[in-house]
């Protein structure tokens, strides 16, 4: 899946992503990078609203699993089960979220579990950056349902 295809999918199927003006910067085998501007995500302190930062981190993490599943020829339902978000610094402008598997070596086990049990869990991390600095970190636990 290309970056424009993923962006179109997100905007069509997750309307919040369009309202937040999320764009897809990169889709790679081991990472997805999303970006969002300040204006539609601003809070009363003129920084990014924490919920927006968390949502973009979750979207990046979900997108990584979504694109990996499609590259494996699998159409599964992906849902987030839990997440933890750390806000390291206020975000004063546009920001990105880059996702990666928390434990890449667990991918084969995840795929075996999905094939055998028709459900599997995977942790995905997202690192949020703005103006060249890490501003937040998200860890999410996702469930794939075949």
C-alpha positions as CSV (number, residue, x, y, z in Angstrom):
1,X,0.0,0.0,0.0
2,X,1.4,3.4,-1.0
3,X,1.3,6.5,1.2
4,X,-1.5,8.1,-0.9
5,X,-3.5,4.9,-0.8
6,X,-3.2,4.7,3.0
7,X,-4.1,8.3,3.4
8,X,-7.2,7.9,1.3
9,X,-8.2,4.8,3.2
10,X,-7.8,6.5,6.6
11,X,-9.8,9.6,5.5
12,X,-12.6,7.5,4.1
13,X,-12.8,4.9,6.9
14,X,-11.6,6.9,10.0
15,X,-13.2,10.3,9.5
16,X,-11.4,11.7,12.5
17,X,-8.1,11.4,10.5
18,X,-9.5,13.8,7.9
19,X,-10.8,16.3,10.4
20,X,-7.4,16.3,12.1
21,X,-5.8,16.7,8.6
22,X,-3.6,13.7,9.1
23,X,-1.3,13.0,6.2
24,X,0.8,9.9,5.4
25,X,4.5,10.7,5.1
26,X,5.8,7.2,4.6
27,X,4.8,3.5,4.4
28,X,7.6,1.1,4.9
29,X,7.7,-2.6,5.8
30,X,8.7,-1.9,9.4
31,X,7.3,1.6,10.0
32,X,4.5,4.1,9.1
33,X,5.0,7.8,9.5
34,X,2.0,10.1,9.8
35,X,1.9,13.9,10.2
36,X,-0.6,16.4,11.5
37,X,-0.7,20.2,11.7
38,X,-1.3,22.3,14.8
39,X,-4.4,24.2,13.6
40,X,-7.1,21.5,13.7
41,X,-5.5,19.9,16.8
42,X,-5.0,22.9,18.9
43,X,-6.0,23.3,22.6
44,X,-6.6,26.3,24.8
45,X,-2.9,26.6,25.5
46,X,-2.1,26.9,21.8
47,X,-0.4,23.5,21.8
48,X,-1.5,20.2,20.4
49,X,-4.4,18.7,22.3
50,X,-3.2,15.6,24.1
51,X,-6.1,13.5,22.6
52,X,-5.0,14.5,19.1
53,X,-1.4,13.5,19.8
54,X,-2.6,10.2,21.2
55,X,-4.9,9.6,18.2
56,X,-2.2,10.2,15.7
57,X,0.1,7.8,17.6
58,X,-2.6,5.2,17.6
59,X,-3.4,5.7,13.9
60,X,0.3,5.3,13.0
61,X,0.5,2.1,15.0
62,X,-2.7,0.7,13.6
63,X,-1.6,1.7,10.1
64,X,1.6,-0.3,10.4
65,X,-0.3,-3.5,11.3
66,X,-2.9,-2.8,8.6
67,X,-0.4,-2.4,5.8
68,X,1.6,-5.4,7.0
69,X,-1.5,-7.6,7.1
70,X,-2.4,-6.4,3.5
71,X,1.2,-7.2,2.3
72,X,0.7,-10.7,3.7
73,X,-2.6,-11.0,1.7
74,X,-4.7,-11.0,4.9
75,X,-7.8,-9.0,5.5
76,X,-8.4,-9.0,9.2
77,X,-10.1,-6.8,11.7
78,X,-7.6,-4.8,13.8
79,X,-8.6,-3.2,17.1
80,X,-6.7,-1.5,19.8
81,X,-7.0,-3.3,23.2
82,X,-5.0,-0.9,25.3
83,X,-2.5,1.9,25.1
84,X,-0.2,4.1,27.2
85,X,0.9,7.5,26.1
86,X,3.7,9.6,27.6
87,X,3.8,13.3,26.8
88,X,7.5,14.3,27.0
89,X,7.1,18.0,25.9
90,X,4.3,20.3,24.7
91,X,3.8,20.3,21.0
92,X,3.8,23.8,19.6
93,X,3.4,23.0,15.9
94,X,3.1,20.3,13.3
95,X,4.1,16.9,14.4
96,X,4.8,13.3,13.2
97,X,4.2,9.9,14.6
98,X,6.4,7.0,13.4
99,X,5.3,3.5,14.4
100,X,7.4,0.3,14.8
101,X,6.7,-3.1,16.2
102,X,7.6,-3.2,19.9
103,X,9.1,-6.7,19.4
104,X,9.8,-7.3,15.7
105,X,11.1,-10.8,16.4
106,X,7.6,-11.8,17.6
107,X,6.0,-11.3,14.1
108,X,6.3,-15.0,13.1
109,X,4.7,-16.0,16.4
110,X,1.9,-13.4,15.9
111,X,1.3,-14.8,12.4
112,X,1.2,-18.4,13.6
113,X,-1.2,-17.5,16.4
114,X,-3.5,-15.7,14.0
115,X,-3.5,-18.7,11.6
116,X,-4.1,-21.2,14.4
117,X,-6.4,-19.3,16.8
118,X,-7.9,-16.7,14.4
119,X,-6.8,-14.0,16.8
120,X,-3.4,-12.6,17.9
121,X,-2.0,-9.7,19.8
122,X,0.9,-7.4,19.0
123,X,2.4,-4.4,20.7
124,X,3.3,-1.4,18.5
125,X,5.2,1.7,19.5
126,X,4.8,5.2,18.1
127,X,7.3,8.0,18.6
128,X,6.0,11.5,18.2
129,X,8.3,14.3,17.0
130,X,8.0,18.0,16.5
131,X,10.7,20.4,15.4
132,X,13.3,17.7,15.5
133,X,12.5,16.7,19.1
134,X,10.8,13.7,20.6
135,X,7.6,15.0,22.2
136,X,5.8,11.8,23.1
137,X,5.7,8.0,23.0
138,X,2.8,5.6,22.6
139,X,2.7,1.9,23.2
140,X,-0.5,0.1,22.0
141,X,-1.6,-3.4,22.2
142,X,-3.6,-4.4,19.2
143,X,-5.7,-7.5,18.5
144,X,-6.0,-9.0,15.0
145,X,-9.2,-11.0,14.4
146,X,-9.4,-13.2,11.3
